[in-house]
Amino acid sequence: MQIKFTKMHGLGNDFVVIDAIHQDISLTAAQYRFIADRRLGVGCDQILLVQNPQTSNVDFRYRIFNADGGEVEQCGNGARCFARFVLDQGLTDKSVIPVETNAGNLELSLQDDGQVTVNMGLARLEPADIPFVAAARAPSYSLDVNGESYEVGAVSVGNPHVVLAVDDIDSAPVQTLGPIIERHPRFPNRVNVGFMQVIDRGNIRLRVWERGVGETQACGSGACAAVISGITRGWLEPLVVVHLELGKLVVDWQGIDQPIFMTGPATSVFEGTIQL
């Protein structure tokens, strides 16, 4: 079976994007792992599928598979690449594109400068909605890890995130602490782990250990989660620039009953065909 794909990235968070409208795509977890393998396959953090919608009020269905072969609910950087892909491939001529995901519907807006704004929907802060084991909602929680206690924020933006504040992300224990917290028993569906350095009330630096992937160069949903956690903890203003390894995202969140807007770039790298 030969599959046509496009390699894309959002600030270094890289994707294999597959048109599953004009190709018959039914892959196993092992095949997704093969595609994502950086030595044997194409290499990527996630594989994105573009499918026909299952409901009438959206234009496409958007599915995300991590490098470990597991399907996940949400990916903000991937959503921007999804919008760029369907426009570049002639699958739509719209500048505002409604899509459905496993976490609910998204609205993707292509800007005149080529950037993409994603309406990520509402933040979910109730522990049961994240999901996170806690007695009640709070701006932060104490999380015990290997005998140490960490003060963390917890939020879902369609997928679960935990956010730790650090003095300097360059020396943050992303590679050691990230995988341990990812599988912490208080997060029954595992969790993405953000390490946030607050520069001032309008700027943060961020690194993210992504569930099922490892550390990525950028994480759109992680940027949204970090900003939400920083706002609810009283550290940030509603509009924040998130500085990542290869660039920046802008996150706008005006409060608990308002949607999250994330704006950033999406870049096509090359097109190809892989034999499975």
N, C-alpha and C positions, 0 to 999 in steps of 0.2 A: 504494500500500500504506500503510495506517494502522497505526501501532504504539502501543499504550498503554505508558506508562512511569511510573516514580516517580523524582523527583529526591531524592537523599539526600546526606548528608555525614557524615564522621567527623572532627570537629575541623577542618572546612574543606576537607579532601580530599574533593572532590565527585564524585558518581556519577550516571549514568542507569542505573536498574535495570529490567530487562525480564523479564517472565514469559514464558519461551519454552516453558512447558509447555502453556499454553492459547492460545498464538499460534504461528503457523508463522513462525519467524525464520530467515532465511538471508540474511545481509547481506555485502556486499563491504567491503573495507578503505576504499574511498571513502565508502561509506554510514556506516561507523563514524566516519570523520573529520567527516562532515557533522553527525551527531548531536552530536559533541563540540565543534563550532565555537561559540564564545561569541557570535558575531555573527549567524551564519546558521542555526544549529541550536539545540539546547537549551543546550549548554555544560556541559562536565564534564572532569575529569581522566581518568576511565575509564568504560567501559560494562560493566556486569555482566549476565551472562545466567544466569537460573535455569532449569535443565533437569532432565529426568528422569535418574536415575542410570543408569550403564552397568554397575554391579555391584550385587550384592544386599545388601552390608553397609553401604550408606549410603542416605540419604534423597533427596539431590539431587546434581546436578552443577553446579559453579560455574566459569564461564568469565569471563575478564577481557580486555578490549580497551583498549589505551591510546588516547590522543587522536590519535596518529599512525596509527591503524588496525591496529596490530600486536597479535597476541595474546601475552599474557605468562602466567607460571606462577602468580604469587602476588600477593596484595594484602591486607595485614592489616586496614587500615581498611575495605576493601571487604567483607571477611569478616564484620565486625561488622554492617555495613549489610545484608548478605545475610541474616543471622540475623533481624534486626529486620523485614526485608521479608517473609520467608516466614511469620513469625508474624502480622504485621499483615494480610497478604493472605489469611489463613485456609488457607494451604497446609500448615501443620502446627500441632499444638497442643502440641508437645514443647518442653521447656525446654533439652534437650540434643540437638543436631542434628548428626549425622555427614554430611559432604559430601565429594565427590571433586573434586580439581582436577588440573590438568596437572602439579602438583608433588607429588601424593600426597593422602592423605586428611587432612581437618581435623575437629576436633570443636569446635562452637560452643555455648557455654553462656550462656543468658540469666539475668542476676542479678535479684534482687528489686527492686533500685534502678533497673532499666532498663538498666544497663550490660551489656556483652557481654564474656565471656572467650573467647579463641580459643586452643585448643591448637594451636600452630604446628608441632608435630613436633620432630624433632631438628635441631640446627644441623649444617651441613656445613662443615668446616674444611679438609679436604684440597683442595689447589689444583685437582686434576682434577675435583672434584665441584662447584666453584663456578660455572663454570670460570675458572681464573686460571693464567697461565703462571708457574710457580715451580718450583724444583728440589725443594723439600720444604716441609712444613707448618711454619709459624712463627707466633709471636704477632703479629709485624708484619713488613712488607716495605718495602724501599726502592723507590719508584716514580719513575722519571725522567719529567718532564713539561716540555717546552720548555726543556731545559737546567737545570731545577731538580730537586732530589731531595726527595721527600716520604716521610715514614714513615707507612705506612698499615696498617690491618687489613683483612682480606678474609674474607668469610663468605657462605655461602648459607643463607637461611631459606626455601628453595623458589624464590627468585630471587637473583641475584648482587648483592652489596653490597661497596663499599669504604668505609672509615671513616677520616677524617682528624681528628685532634685540633687544635682551634684555641683561642686564648686568649679570643676574643669572637666569638660567631656573628653579632652585629649587623654586624661589619665583615668577616666571612669572604667570600672571593671566590667565592661560590656561582654567580653568573651567568657568571663568566668561566672559572673552573677546572672547574666542574661539567660543561659540555658537552664539554670537551677530554678529561677523564678518562673520561666515559661511553663514548667511542669509542677508548680507549687500546688498542693492539694486544695488550696482555697479557690483555685480557678479550675473548675471542673472541665472546661473545654480548652484548657491551656490558655496562654495569654501572650500578647506582644508586649515587649518590655522597653519603655522609653527612658533614656537618660537625658535629662534636661538641665541646661545651664542658663539661668536667667541673666541676660546682659543688662537690660533695663525693662521698663514696663511695656515697651513696644517691640522688643527683640529678644529672641532666645537662640541658643545653639542646641542641636539635638543629634543624638545617635539612637538607633533602634535595633534591638534584637528581635527579628520577626519570627513568629511562631511557624515552625515547619520549614524555615529557610536559613536562619542565622542572621548575622548582622548584614544589613543592606546599606547602600550608600545614601538612600533616601527612603522615606516611608510617608506617604501622603496622609493616610488615616492616623498614623502615629503623630504627625505634626498637628493634626486637628485635636487629637486626644491630649497632647502636651499643652496646647493653648487652653483648652477647656479646663484641664486640671489647674493650670496656673491662674486662670481667672477665678475659679471657684475657691482657690486658696488665697486670693487677694493680692496676687503678685503682678498681674498683667492687666492691660487695657483690652477692650474688645477687639481691636485690630492689631495683629502681631505679625512681624516678619520672622519666619523660621529659617535660620541659617543652617544648611546642610553641607555635606562635604563638597558637592559640586555646584552649589547654587542655593537659591532660596525659594520658599513658598510664602504666600500671604494668606493668612487665615483670619476670617471675620466671623465672630460669634457674639451676637448682641444679647444673649441671655437664654435661660432654660427653655423658654417656649418659642425660641427662634431657631431657624435652620443654621447649619454651619456652611460657610462658603470658603472654598479653598481654590486659589489661583496659582498656576505655575505652567512650566513648559512641557511639551511632549515632542519627542524627536524620533523620526524614522532613521534606521541605520542601514538596513539592507533587506532584500527579499531573497527567498530561496525555496528549495524543495528538499524534504527529508524523506528517506525510505524507512518505513517501519515494518 
